[in-house]
Amino acid sequence: MKAIKYFSFGIMSVLALSACSDQFLQDKKNYDDVTTEVYNYIEGANARLNDLYAWCLPQPGDLSTGTNYLSVSMGSADIASKSTEEYSGFSDFVDSEIELTTMSGTNGVPDYFMGTHNNIQNSVYGRIRNINDFIKGVSGSSLTDEQKNLMLGQAYFFRAWCYYNLVKWYGGIPIVTDVLDPVPENYTPRSTTRQTIEFILNDLDQSARMLAVKTMNGGWSGEDYGRVTTGTALALKGRVLLLWASPIFNRKNDESRWQSAYTQMHRELDSIRACGYGLYSTGSNVNGSDFAGQFLTSNQNPEAVFVTLHNNIAGEGLDNQRNNSWERAIRPANTGGSGKGASLALIELFPMADGKIADLSGLTDISQLGGRTYKDTYSKLERSQYKYDEFAPFMNRDPRFYRTFAFPGFRWAYQGNASERDAHNPDYNGGKDYVLWNYVWYTELNEAGDAFNGNSYGADNLLGSKQGVYVRKKSDDLDVNISPLYQYVAADTKGAAPFYSAAPLIELRYAEVLLNLAEAACGAGQLAEAVQLLQQIRARVGYTAENNYGLQANLSSDQAACMSAILYERQIEFAYEGKRFDDMRRWMLYDGGTQLPDGAPSTWQLTGWGGNTCTWLGFKQFNGQRRESMQFQTKLAYGVGGTTYDSDPLQKAGVVRPDGVDFRKADIQSQLADLETWYAANLSTNYRAGDGYDSQKNVKYITFRPKYYLLGIPYGAQTHNSQLPQTIGWQDYNNGGANGTFDPLAD
């Protein structure tokens, strides 16, 4: 596949905010190992620009402690996604027994402010310094105006992207536009959040203007496909405008912010489309195949507004090696991966086949674990007429359900043969007919059904390396993509792991452009337009006008119901794409915005939306809830099994499995019905403790503290800059642990 080629010049940028030693300054005197002369040549300038791409594009790794490049979540079970309905298992943000701190010692708040201090390129402000150096160098070069605009337009976008990933966590931050040396005299104070937002918007407007001539006639092509465009800049601008209008920064619900966001986003939608962007559609959508296929198109994908391209070159640190590790992470262990287990919460919250949320009111409490506390959320949304079957949750679901989760008996084809690595792994015609059979059994009858006991073993050689329900979102399914972007190999010549995937990683999709506009339209009172945008998203999935695309009738007249429907659609459409945590923070869905951190002024009080966003939306606050897991175990009548691949009680009893559900066939209902019948005869649903519990098996509940909506400056960054003010609600290391004084909500 063709992709942007990235080269590293070993650019040694430094942190503009650090008060470093003279020795450090002397060691890094020649920051770039190149002179400004490099910018006078298109080849040199372009190589430096490609270096910015290499360091600034999102990566498929986890969001952890700030070491993941730009600190964005991409849908893994990381600290962000494990703070939402997507995964169970407490993250540090929601564990009731952990309180994050900005002081030294344990439980330090994640560092998304500076990143890795001893790795200049992995530092946020190190990358910003490189971008500023590039902007200064190209602006003063002898390149033509056309060449300058084309390069500067891309650089301004990435500077805005870096600052956006700071402001969403911290509010106002230091804005550095010069190439500064790391000395105390170059201290830069924190700007207000408004000033920071305006700076980002200005950079994005500059980017959009400079790239217009080149990219507003269909975007980049050939070797340059994947570069940012006018549409990329305007799409990110929409996200920033939406952040500024959201409750996290707009506690009074200033309607002018919503109106401004709506006006600009509505006006600029045509410019985004002119860059070649739109909803991905092949015209032959079958059971959500277009929804799945959008993540597997590497060239000229209209959905990919901001994308990181990859290849499947194997090696150890090769300059041209840029792989996507997502496929390896989600594939079951008997196909060479590790697998990601989905939370029961999201499984049950997904829409039914009519587009409505499932009616969970009739479900009984989960034995040993208490009630399903999320079953009465989204109370302003109509419930489905389809009955939710907890013993066969895959019956009658939204088409996206089958492209997001994998259950026992689902086809999940791939190219390769994992039996080459382990002879006990199933072959399934070289992966082309692979069916997931991840039901489990126990070795002791008294352990079966115990929500706290983990000693179960999975079929088809999964054994202890199994998941109850697998996440399959963004998978390179061979049934969808007949030209796979990866091929499983047992090991390459250097013994490396398999699944060097060339699947693109889409950070900002066109569907988000539409849903961002829908949210802004709703906030501005343009409910009819908001509904029309929702209908476009639903139409791509496969819903039709016959039932209003599965939407309830009052959305164009009830603003709260409309906004709730939009947030619900975002939760489903973007599941496991790393977007949910940002949405929950924007709308303060953990407590509705009713609590304040210590020392917060009265101006922090939420007065818009009736003083409680959760109540206004009909969303049950996430604090105080739990997320459990589910698995399917062999019925007790079949007895127990062993710990080896050949100890499956069903196989020992001669039970014949049905064919795997083939989603390529237009009519899947009969297949699913057959699978449901097989489940009823052979399997039972077993609920597992997903979130934590204490040593006495007393369950714990989600606790997201109000100070986490806007993070404090971490201890490491404070030690590097004694003048940097701390955020209200967090301890100031440089002031003896006193409460911070910086107000990110003040103008």
N, C-alpha and C positions, 0 to 999 in steps of 0.2 A: 504494500500500500504506500501511497505517497503521503508525506507529512512534512511539516516544517523541520528542518534540520537544526539542531541546537548544538552550539559549540561553547565550551567554557574557556575563557581567557585567564582563568585563575584570578579574577578581579578581586582585589583585597580592599573592599570598602570598610569603613569604620562607623561606629555608632555616633550619630550626631549629638546624642543627648548624654553621652557618658563623660563623667569627670575622671578620665583615665590618668595613669602615671605618665611622666615624661618619657620613661623607657618604652612604654607601649607606643607612644606617639612616634618615638624615634624608630622603633622596629617597623612601623607601618608607614614610614615617610613616603615611600612610593606606593600609593594605595592600589594602583591599577596595573602596574608593570607595563603600561603603555603611555604614550603622550597624547596630547590633544590633537596631534597631527592625524591620528587614526580617523577622526571624524571628517576629514577633508576628502576621504575616499569612500565611495559608495560601498565597496566590499568591506572595508573596516567598520564603517558605521553600521552596516547591516549585521555584521557578526556581533557587534556589541548589543544591538537590538535583540538578536536571537538569544543572547545571554540573559537579557531581561525576561524573555519568555520562559527560558529554562528554569529560572528561579522563582518566577511569579505565578505561573500557571498552577491551578489546583492539582493536588495529587490524590490518589485513591486511598491513602493511609488513614489511620485513626486520628481523631482530634483528642489529644491527651493533655500534655502539659505545655503546649506552645511550641513544640519542636517540629510540628508538622507543617513546615513551610508557612503558608498564610493562615494557618489555624482555622481551617474550614472543615466541617463534618461532611462526609460523603455517603453516610448511611450505614457505616459499620456499627458494631455494638460498642461505641465509644462513650465518653463522658457526656456527650450531648444527646445522642439517640437513646441512651439508657436513662435519660431523664424524661422520656416521653412514653407514649403507649406502644412504641415499636418493639422494645426489648424489655425483658424483666431482668432483675438484678440491679441493686442500687448502685448508682454512680455517686461520686463525692458530692454532687450538687443536690441530691435528694435523700441522702442517708441521714436518718434522724440522730445517729450517734456520732456524726462528723460535722464539725463546724469549721469551715475554711477560714484561714487567717492570712493576713499580710505580714505577720511577724515571722521571725525565724523559728525553725523547729518543724514539727510534724503538721500535716494537714494544710500545707501552703496552698493558697489560691492558684489555680493554673495561670501560667504566664503567657498571655496572648499579647502583651504589651511590647516586650523586647524579644521574646523567643530565646534561642540559644545564645548565651552571652559570649561563649568562647568560640563561636562559629559565625563569622561576620556575615556570610551569605545567608545563613539561616535566621538572622536577626531581622525583624520587621524594618527597623530604621536603617539597618545596613542596606537592605534592598531599596529603600526610599532614597538613600544617598546615591546608590548606583543610578537610579532613575534620574535624580537631579543632575548628576554628572553628565548623563547622556543628553538631557534637555539642554544644559549649558553648552556642551560640546557641539551638538548638532546646530543649535541656534547660531553659534559663532563660527561655523564652518564655511567652507567655500562651496558647499553643495548648492544645487539649484533650489529655488523656492519650492518647486514641485516635490523634489526629493525630501526637503526638510519637512514639509507639511505631512507627507506620507509617514515619515518616521516619527515625528513629534506627536502626531495623532495617536499612534500606538503607545508611546511612552506616557502621555497624559492619561490615557485610560488606565494603565497599570499603576500609576501613582494614585489615582482615584480608588482603584481596587484595593490597594494597600491601606489607604486611610479609611475606606469603608469598613474593612475588617478590624479596624481599631475602634471606630466610633460606635459600632453596634454593641461592643462590649463595655466601653468606658464612657461614652458620651464625649465631651470635649477633651481634646488631646493636643499636644504640641504639634504645630504645623511647621514643618521645615521644608523650605523651597531652595535653599542654597546648599552648596557643597561645603559643609563645615568640618573643621578639625575637632577632635574630641578633647577640648580644653574647657575649663569652667567658664571662661569668658563667653563661650558660644551657647550658654544655657538658653533654652527656648521655653517660655512658659506655656501652660495649658491654655488653649483657646476655649471659648464657650462652645457648647454643642451646636448652637446655631451657626457660629462662625465656621466650625468644622464642616457642617453639612453644606453650607454655602460654598466653601472651598472645593469640596468634592464635586458638587454640581457644576461649578465653573470649569473644573478640569474635564469633566465629561462633556460639557458643551463644546469646549475647545477641541476635544478629541473628535466629536461628531462632525464638527465643521471641517476639520483638516482632512478627515477621511472620506468626506462626502463624494468628491469627484471620482475617487477610485472605487468606492464600494457601494454606492447607491444605484448601481446598474446590475445588481445580482450578486454582489460580493466578490470575494477572492476565488480564484480557481487554480488548478494545477498544483505546483509545489507550494504555493502560498495559501492554499485552502487551510483554514483553521486559525488564521490571523484574525484579530479583532477588527470590527467594522464600525461604521456609523451606527448601525443597528445595535451592536453590542454595547456601545457607550450609552445609547438612549435607553436600552433595556435595563442596564444597571442603574441609570438615573431614575427610572421608575421605581426600582427597588428602594433606592435611597429616599425618594420623596415619600414612599409609603411608610418607611421607618419613621420619618419625621412626623407624619400625621398620626402614627399609632399611639396607643395609650402610654407606652413606656416613656415617651417624650412629650406627649400631648395630654397631660392629666386633666385639663379642663375641657377637652374635646373642642378645641378651636376649629370651627368648621372651615375657616379660611385655608387652613392647611390641607384639608381634604379637597377643597375646591381647586386650590393651586395644583395639587398632585393630579387630580382628574383632568383639568384643562390641559396641562402640559403632556400628560401621557396620551390623552385622546388625540391631541394635535400631532404627536410624533409617531403614532402607530403606523401611518403610511410610510414614513421614512424607514422604519424598521422592516416593513414588508419589502420595500424597494431594495433592501440588501439581500433579498432571496429567502427571508424567513417566513415560516408559516407552520401550521400543524402538519406533522408527518402523516402521510396517507398514501397507500398504494392502490386504493380502489378495490382491493380484494380482502377486506378485513374479515377475519374468521375468528370468533371467540376472543377478540382483543389482540389479534396478531399484529395489527398496526401499532398498538400500544407497546407491545414487546419489541417490535422491529425498529422503533425509533432509536433505541440504544445500541443498535448493531450496524448502523449505516455510517461508514467512515468518510465518505466523500459526498459533498454537496447535500448534506442533510439539512433540510429546512428547519428542523426542530432545534438544531444545535446553535444557539445564539452565542454562547460562550463555552468553548469546548477545549479540552486537552486531548490531543491525538496520541495514539500509541502504536507500537509495532510489536511483533511477536519474535523479535530477534533474541536468541538466548546467548548468554555469556556472563562474564563477571566484570561489570563496570565499563563495558564498551561505550565509546562516545555516541554511537548510533543506537544504543539499546535503550528503549523507553517502553516498558511493559505495564499493562494494567493488571494488578493482582486481584481484582475483584472476583473473577471467575474461580480462581483457585480457592478463595476464601469461602465462597458460598456452596461449592460442589460438595456432595456427600463424601465421606472418607473412603467409601469403596469405589469411588471414581477419582481418587487422588487428592481430594480437597480436605476441608475441615468442617465446613457447614456452619450456618448461622441459624439459631433457633428463634422463631417468631414468638412474640408475646401473645397470650390468649386475648388480651385486651383488644389489640388491633384486629385480630381474627374475628372477634365478635362484633366489633364496631363497623366493619366493612359493609357496604350496601348489599342488599339483596338484588335479585334479578330485575326488580322493577325500579331500581335506583334509590329506594328508600332505605333508611337505616333499619336494622333488624329490631324486632320487638323482643327484648330480653326479659321483660317483666315477669314472665312465667317461670323463669329458670330458678331452680332451688339454689341455696347457698352451697358453696364448695366445702365438702366435709373437711374438717381440720383447719381450714383456711378462712372461713367466714364468708361474707357475702361478696357478690360481684359488684363492687362499689361503682363501677363505671357504667352499669347497665341503664341507669336513669339519666345519663347525660344527653346533651343536645335535645332538651325537652321541647324546643320550639320547632323541631323538625318532625314531620309525619313519619309514623312507623309503617313498615312494609306489611303487605297482605300475605306475603310468604312466611311460612313458619320456619323459624330457625331451629335446626336439628343439631343438638349438641353432640349427638352420637355420629353424625355425618355432616360436619359444618360446611362441607363443600357443595351442598345441594342448593340450587337456585340462587347463585350469587352473581354480583356484578362481574362482567368479563375481566376486569382488571384483577379480580381476586385470583383467578387461575394463572395470571402472569406475575403475581406477587408472592404466592405461597405454593409449596409442594407438599402433598399428603401421600401416605402409603397408597400405591396403586396409580400414581400419576406418571405418565411418560415424561422423561427429561433427557432427551437424546443429546449425545455429544459425539465428537469424533476422536476415537482413540480406544485403547483397550487396557483398562486398569488391571486386568488379570495378569498382564505381563509383569506387573510389579508385585502382585500377590496372587498366587494361583487360586486362592479361595474367593477372590473378588469375582462378581458375576461378569461374564463376557458381554452378553446382550448384543451379539452381532457387531462386535467392535464398537460398542457404545451407541450405535445407530438406533437400537431398539431398547435402550435402557429404560427400565421402570423402577421407580423408587419404592422399595418395600422396607420401611423403617419402623414397622411395628416391633414391640418389645415383649420380652418375657422376664420372669423373675426366677431366681434359683431357690427361693423359699416362699411358700404360700403365704406366710404371715407378713411378708414384705410387700406383696402385691396390693396396690391401692393406697399405700402409705405415701402421703404427699411429701414427706421429708426424707424418704429413703431413695437413694440414687443407684442402688445395685440392680439395675435392669440392663438387658442386653438386646441389641438390635439385630434384625434379620439381615440376611445377605452379607454376612461378615462385617456389618457395621459394629456389632458388639457394643463395647463401651463408648465408641466414638460416634454416637448417634444424636440426632436432634428430634424433638417431638414433632414439630411442624417446621419445615425448612423455608427460609427466605430464598426465593428464586428471582426476585426483581433484578432487572438488568442483565439476566443470564443470556449467554450466547447459546440459545436453544437451537439445536440442529434442525428441529421441526419448523422453526421460524426462519432461520438463516442457513440456507443450504450451502453457502460459501463461508464456512466457519472462520472466525477471526483467531482461533487457536486450534491446536491439535494436542491432545494429551500424549505425552511420552513418559515412559517409566522414569527416565533420567536422561539428561543430555550427556555429552562427552565428558563434562566436568563434574558430573554427579549432582547437578543442580535440580531443583524441584520442577515439576511440570507446570503447565498452564501459563505460558508466556503469552498473554492475551493481547491482541491488537484492538480490543474494543475501545471506542472513544469514551471519555468521561465528560458528561455534559453537566456543567455547573449551572447554567441558566438556559432553560428551555423556552420555546415559544409559548408553550402552555402556561408558563409562569407569567410571561408578558401579558397574556389575556387575563389571568386571574389577578395579577397586580392591578390591572386597569379595572377589573370588575370590583375589587375591594375599594379602590379609590372612588369609583362611580357610586357605589353604595354609600360610602361615607359622605359624598357630596349630594346625596339625595337623588341621584340618577338611577333609580332602582330598575326601570325597564331595561336600560342599557346593561346594567349588571347582570340581569337575568339572561339577556341575549348572549352575553359572553359565556356564562355558565352553560348555555345550550350548545355552544360551539365545542366546548370541552367534552360534553356528554355525547355529542354526535360522533366524534372521532372514536369513542369507545364502542359505539354501536346502538345507542338509544335513538329513538325517532320522535317525530312530532306527535305521533299518535297518543302518547301518554306524557306529552310535554317534557320529553327527554328525562323522565323520571323525577322531575322537579315538582314540588307542590305549588298550588295555584296562588298562594298569598305572598309570594316573594316580591312581587312588584308593588305591594302595598304596605308591607310590614318590614321596616328597615332592620330591626333586630333579627327577625327570621332570615332575611336576605343575607345579612352579614354572617350569621351562623351557618347558613348553607354554603357560603363561599369558603369559610374556614374549614368546614367539613370536607368540601371538595378538595381543598389544598392538602388536607391530611391524607386523603385517599390517593389522589393523583401523584403526590410527591413522596409517598411512603418509601422509606429506605433510600432517600436521596439527600438526607442531611438537612432538610428544611424545617421539620416540625419543631425542633427546639427553638429556633429563631422566632417562629410564629407564636409559640407559647409564651416566650419572653415578651414579644412585642405587645401581646394582648393581655399579659399578666394573668395567665390562666391557672397559675398555681394557687393563688388566693384571691383572684379578682381585683387585686390592687388595694385591698382593704388594710393591709399591714404596712408599716413603715420601718425602715432600719433605725437603729439608735442614732439620735442626734439629727434626724431629718427635720427640716423646717415644715411649717404648715403648708407651704406652697407645693410640697410633694404629695399632698393628699389628693386622691383621685376624686374629682367632683363631676366629671363627665360620665356618661353612661350610667347615671343613677348612683354613682359612687362604687359600683361593683361590676366589672366587665363580665364576670361569670354569670351573675344573676341576669344581667341585661341580655346576654347571648343565650341563656338557657343551658349553659355548659357547667356541669358540676365541677367545682374546683378540684384540681388534681392533688393538692395536699390532702393527706388523710386517706388516700387510696392505695391499692396494691395492684401489682400485675403478676399474674400467675402464668404457668405454662401448661400445655396439654400434650399427652402422648396417647398412643393406642396400643393396648397390650392384649396379648392372647387371652381368651376367656379362661377362667379358672378351671373349667371342665377339661381343658387340655393338659392340665398339670403344670409342672415347672420345667425349666430347661437348664442347660449347663452354660458354661462360659466360652464355648468354642463355636466355630462357624457351623458345625453340623448338629447343633443341639436345639434347633428350632422346633418347638412342640407341634406347630401346625404341619411342618413337613414330615415329622415323625408319624403324625396321624394320617398322612396321605391327603391333606387338604389341597385342593387344586385352586390356584390363584386365577382370578379373571384376567383378561387382557388389560394392559395398562390403558387408562383413559387417554384417547388420542384427540388432542385439541385441534388437529388439522381438519377434523370432520365437523361439518357445520352443525349437525345435531349431536350434542354431547349429553343431552338429558337422559337418553336410554343407557348410555355407558355409565353415567354417574349413578343412575338408579340401580344398575347391576352391582356397582361397587358398594352402594349403600346396603344392598341385600347381603353381600358378602361380609361387610363389616358386622351387620346385625348377627350373623351366624357365628362369626369367629373372633371378633374383637370387641373390646369394651373401652370406653373413654376413661382415661386416668388423668386426674388433675395433679399437678406438681407445684410445690412452693417455688415460685419464681423469684420474688423479692425476699429479702433477708428475714431472719428470725434469730432470737437469742438462744442461748444454750439450753433453755427450758422449753424450746420450741414455741415461745410466744412470738407471734408474728409482729413485724414492725411495719410502719406505714410511711409513705412518701412525705418528706419534709423539705420543702424548698424555702429557704430563708429569704425575706424581702430584700436583703442587701445584695443577693445574687443577681437581681435584675440588672444592676449596673455594678460591674466588678471593681474591686480596689486594685491600685497599682501594686504588683507583687513585690515581695521583699527584695528579690535580686535587683529589680529595676531601681528601687529606692536606694539601695546601697551604692549604685552607680551614679546616682544623681541626688544629692542631699537637698536640692532646692525644689524638687518636684512635689507639688502639693498632693495630698492623699484625698481620695473621694470620701464624702460624707458617708458614715456608716461603717467605715473600715478604719483599723488602727494605723496610725502613722508611725512607722518605724523610726523615722528621723526626728520624731517629736515625742520620744519616750512612750509610744503606744497610745497617745491621745487620739481622740476621734478626728477623722479627716475634716478638712475645711473646704475642699473644692466641691462646688455644687454643679453637677452636670445638667440640672434642670433650670439653672438661672440664665437669663439673657445677658 
